[in-house]
Amino acid sequence: MAVRTEVADNRNRLERTVADLHRVKGDMGVQSGQIATNQRELQALKALGERSYFEFDIKSKESSKIAA
């Protein structure tokens, strides 16, 4: 009887873990949809007006800190 209880408990934990992973995957899908990778996508995000955007060109080969 203890084995059945343990198996059921592990099954429940596994189901919760799978549900959590699906939620995280969904959250990441939403987040990755809000990252612009070209000018057209950046314009679309700007049109939403939810954030401030700063455009800049990096001309130096040395690393530099950028902060807003």
Order of alpha helices (4+ residues) and beta strands (2+ residues): alpha-alpha
